[in-house]
Amino acid sequence: MNYKLFIFFAAVALIVASCTQEPLVELQQIVPVLTVTAAAPNGNNAPSSDTRLALTMGETAISTLWKEGDKIKPYFVQGTAIVEGTEITLTDEHLSDNKKNATFNIAVPDDINTANPYTLYCVHGSSSQIARGKILVDFSYTPFFPFSGGYGSVSPDTYYTPITASAEIAFGVPTTSLTFNYLGAMQIICFKNAAGAEVAYTEMELIQVNPADAAGFYAYKNGEGAPRYDLISKEVIYYGVSQGVISGSIWSDDVRKFSRFVLLTGNTMPATRLKVKIDGVQKESINATSASAVPHQAGNAYCVYALWNGVDLQLTDKDFTSVRK
């Protein structure tokens, strides 16, 4: 049996197990729970979700719960070796009562020598792969996706919402506790169609008022691909795929939410407009958000409210009050 190590993420009873006919002691231990935490900013740097968004993006912390069916991909790094582990699929038995903690086993691959230290990395909520000697985590390479969750309680159910964790594993210490954290922030557009008829949309995007301003997040680059985050070096590279296109329709007087997860640059967010193709015609909002006073924070959701009245595309407050009477 290839299991050399079990890592637990919650307090469990110590179990000694053996497999088949050859004696094999599997190392297990009582460990702290694994907790996924997203903390809201505080003080004057945390505008509430009621902020009038013609001035700034509304902000709220992301609340995360584990659920049955969630998948966690482990990676192991030892010296120059980078090895992909077997993906774990959570079941209800893995979850704590409040769904904030999960307890499960990870088998260490044969290529990792547990007599020497190694590093464990785990990824949930996005695709990832080993490439170019890196562990690359994918961020969205499309415009905004339709969002089905409630704005006040955002969970990692949309596309490309990566949370990650890592731990150094020493020889003789066969356990660890991990705390997952978001790599980026969620951008949400709440879009109301007040045109009096159903409209078709495509190519929804946030664009800077001044392209020369330092960007607040890493966007898709034509010719270079989508941003990927390397868990080992903590650097961002562009790699791979072509940009997709999301399209659909919005009924008259309906409000639709769209979202994506972005990797932040650490810069403040510049003044931004909304651009969207409506019924085949490219539109830009007649007003813009102001530049943020501080950089956007990973683990938070930022919402822009937009109103289409058949003539103008406007950024509004959360009540979709028109800025042009």
WOKAKA-V517749 format. One record per residue. N is the residue number from 1. SS is DSSP state (h for helix, s for strand, l for the rest). PSI is psi in radians with two decimals (* if undefined). NEAR is the number of other ideal C-beta (glycine too) atoms within 12 Angstrom. Layout:
((N;SS;PSI;NEAR) (N;SS;PSI;NEAR))
This chain:
((1;l;2.36;17) (2;l;-0.06;18) (3;l;2.15;25) (4;l;-0.34;29) (5;l;2.40;34) (6;l;2.34;31) (7;l;2.18;40) (8;l;2.62;31) (9;l;0.38;39) (10;l;2.86;29) (11;l;2.17;17) (12;l;2.81;25) (13;l;2.50;13) (14;l;2.23;16) (15;l;2.35;15) (16;l;2.15;14) (17;l;2.75;17) (18;l;2.72;13) (19;l;2.63;15) (20;l;-2.61;10) (21;l;-0.33;7) (22;l;2.29;8) (23;l;2.29;11) (24;l;2.05;15) (25;l;2.15;17) (26;l;2.24;26) (27;l;2.25;26) (28;l;2.82;23) (29;l;2.87;25) (30;l;2.26;18) (31;l;2.85;29) (32;l;2.80;20) (33;l;2.64;29) (34;s;2.18;41) (35;s;2.24;26) (36;s;2.05;39) (37;l;2.32;23) (38;l;2.00;33) (39;l;2.32;20) (40;l;2.52;23) (41;l;2.85;25) (42;l;3.06;14) (43;h;-2.73;9) (44;h;-0.15;13) (45;h;0.06;18) (46;l;1.37;25) (47;l;2.47;31) (48;l;3.00;23) (49;l;-0.09;29) (50;l;-0.02;19) (51;l;2.44;26) (52;l;2.01;25) (53;l;-0.03;38) (54;l;-0.29;32) (55;l;-0.69;24) (56;l;2.94;34) (57;l;2.31;47) (58;s;2.60;34) (59;s;2.42;38) (60;s;2.72;31) (61;s;2.67;26) (62;l;2.25;42) (63;l;2.26;28) (64;l;2.35;36) (65;l;2.47;28) (66;l;2.69;39) (67;l;2.79;23) (68;l;2.35;16) (69;l;-0.25;17) (70;l;2.51;32) (71;s;2.43;27) (72;s;2.18;38) (73;s;2.08;34) (74;s;2.59;41) (75;s;2.62;39) (76;s;2.33;39) (77;s;2.19;32) (78;s;1.94;27) (79;l;-2.20;14) (80;l;-0.07;10) (81;s;2.29;20) (82;s;2.06;31) (83;s;2.30;26) (84;s;2.27;23) (85;l;-3.12;33) (86;l;2.24;21) (87;l;2.40;21) (88;s;2.33;27) (89;s;2.09;19) (90;l;2.46;27) (91;l;2.99;17) (92;h;-0.52;17) (93;h;-0.37;15) (94;h;-0.30;28) (95;s;2.51;25) (96;l;2.95;24) (97;l;-0.65;13) (98;l;0.03;15) (99;l;0.18;22) (100;l;-0.33;24) (101;s;2.64;30) (102;s;2.53;42) (103;l;2.10;35) (104;l;2.97;35) (105;l;2.52;33) (106;l;2.25;40) (107;l;2.29;26) (108;l;2.27;33) (109;l;2.73;25) (110;l;-0.50;18) (111;l;-0.15;20) (112;l;2.18;30) (113;l;1.87;19) (114;l;-0.08;28) (115;l;-0.17;15) (116;l;2.71;18) (117;l;2.69;20) (118;s;2.96;35) (119;s;2.33;28) (120;s;2.28;41) (121;s;2.48;42) (122;s;2.48;41) (123;s;2.36;41) (124;s;2.55;39) (125;l;-0.02;39) (126;l;2.79;35) (127;l;2.70;26) (128;s;2.83;36) (129;s;2.84;22) (130;s;2.17;25) (131;s;2.46;21) (132;l;0.57;17) (133;l;0.43;15) (134;s;2.81;24) (135;s;1.82;37) (136;s;2.24;40) (137;s;2.30;43) (138;s;2.47;39) (139;l;2.89;41) (140;l;2.30;39) (141;l;0.42;33) (142;s;2.88;30) (143;l;-2.95;32) (144;l;2.45;39) (145;s;2.59;30) (146;s;2.40;27) (147;l;2.18;31) (148;l;-0.22;16) (149;l;2.94;24) (150;l;2.43;19) (151;l;-0.61;30) (152;l;-0.23;19) (153;l;1.36;18) (154;l;2.27;37) (155;l;2.84;30) (156;l;1.03;37) (157;l;-0.21;26) (158;l;3.10;29) (159;l;2.46;27) (160;l;1.14;38) (161;l;1.21;43) (162;l;2.36;43) (163;s;2.50;42) (164;s;2.85;39) (165;s;2.77;35) (166;s;2.79;28) (167;s;2.54;30) (168;s;2.21;18) (169;s;2.07;34) (170;l;2.74;18) (171;l;2.35;17) (172;l;-0.02;13) (173;l;1.50;19) (174;l;0.47;29) (175;l;2.83;29) (176;l;2.77;31) (177;l;2.44;27) (178;l;2.46;37) (179;s;2.02;25) (180;s;2.53;37) (181;s;2.64;29) (182;s;2.45;41) (183;l;-0.39;43) (184;l;-2.84;43) (185;s;2.71;42) (186;s;2.31;53) (187;s;2.29;44) (188;s;2.34;44) (189;s;2.11;45) (190;s;1.97;38) (191;s;2.14;39) (192;s;2.28;32) (193;s;1.84;30) (194;l;0.49;26) (195;l;-0.18;26) (196;l;0.02;14) (197;l;2.76;18) (198;l;2.45;19) (199;s;2.63;31) (200;s;2.48;22) (201;s;2.74;37) (202;s;2.87;26) (203;s;0.83;27) (204;s;2.25;42) (205;s;2.62;34) (206;s;2.28;38) (207;s;2.59;27) (208;s;2.45;26) (209;l;-0.77;23) (210;l;1.83;14) (211;l;-0.32;13) (212;l;-0.26;9) (213;l;2.59;19) (214;l;2.34;19) (215;l;2.56;29) (216;l;-0.27;32) (217;s;2.80;37) (218;l;2.11;33) (219;l;2.88;31) (220;l;2.45;31) (221;s;2.16;20) (222;l;2.29;11) (223;l;-0.27;10) (224;l;-0.46;19) (225;s;-2.74;23) (226;s;2.64;34) (227;s;2.38;37) (228;s;2.51;39) (229;s;2.21;38) (230;s;2.04;31) (231;l;-0.49;36) (232;l;-0.96;27) (233;l;-0.26;17) (234;l;0.55;18) (235;l;2.78;20) (236;s;2.27;31) (237;s;2.78;28) (238;s;2.30;26) (239;s;2.18;26) (240;l;-1.88;22) (241;l;2.81;22) (242;l;2.76;14) (243;l;2.34;23) (244;s;3.03;19) (245;l;2.29;18) (246;l;2.32;29) (247;s;2.84;23) (248;s;-2.80;26) (249;s;2.76;20) (250;s;2.20;32) (251;l;2.81;19) (252;l;2.34;17) (253;l;0.28;19) (254;l;2.67;23) (255;s;2.18;26) (256;s;2.52;31) (257;s;2.46;31) (258;s;2.56;39) (259;s;2.83;41) (260;s;2.82;42) (261;s;2.35;44) (262;s;2.62;41) (263;l;2.16;41) (264;s;2.60;33) (265;l;-0.31;23) (266;l;-0.12;20) (267;l;2.80;18) (268;s;2.70;26) (269;l;2.13;36) (270;l;2.93;28) (271;l;2.37;27) (272;s;2.44;39) (273;s;2.84;30) (274;s;2.30;45) (275;s;2.32;29) (276;s;2.52;38) (277;s;2.06;24) (278;s;2.11;33) (279;l;0.70;20) (280;l;-0.01;13) (281;s;2.23;18) (282;s;2.24;19) (283;s;2.54;31) (284;s;2.54;27) (285;l;2.50;36) (286;l;-0.21;23) (287;l;3.09;28) (288;l;2.78;31) (289;s;2.68;39) (290;l;2.84;22) (291;l;2.48;24) (292;l;2.63;34) (293;l;-0.52;18) (294;l;2.80;23) (295;s;2.59;25) (296;l;2.66;41) (297;l;2.40;34) (298;l;2.48;34) (299;l;0.07;34) (300;s;2.76;38) (301;s;2.40;44) (302;s;2.19;44) (303;s;2.38;43) (304;s;2.33;50) (305;s;2.31;41) (306;s;2.53;49) (307;s;2.22;38) (308;s;2.06;43) (309;l;0.22;28) (310;l;-0.28;22) (311;l;-0.94;16) (312;l;2.54;23) (313;s;2.09;38) (314;s;2.56;32) (315;s;2.33;44) (316;s;-3.00;36) (317;l;-3.07;28) (318;l;-0.29;28) (319;l;0.04;16) (320;l;0.68;26) (321;l;2.16;19) (322;l;2.44;24) (323;l;-0.07;24) (324;l;1.97;16) (325;l;*;7))
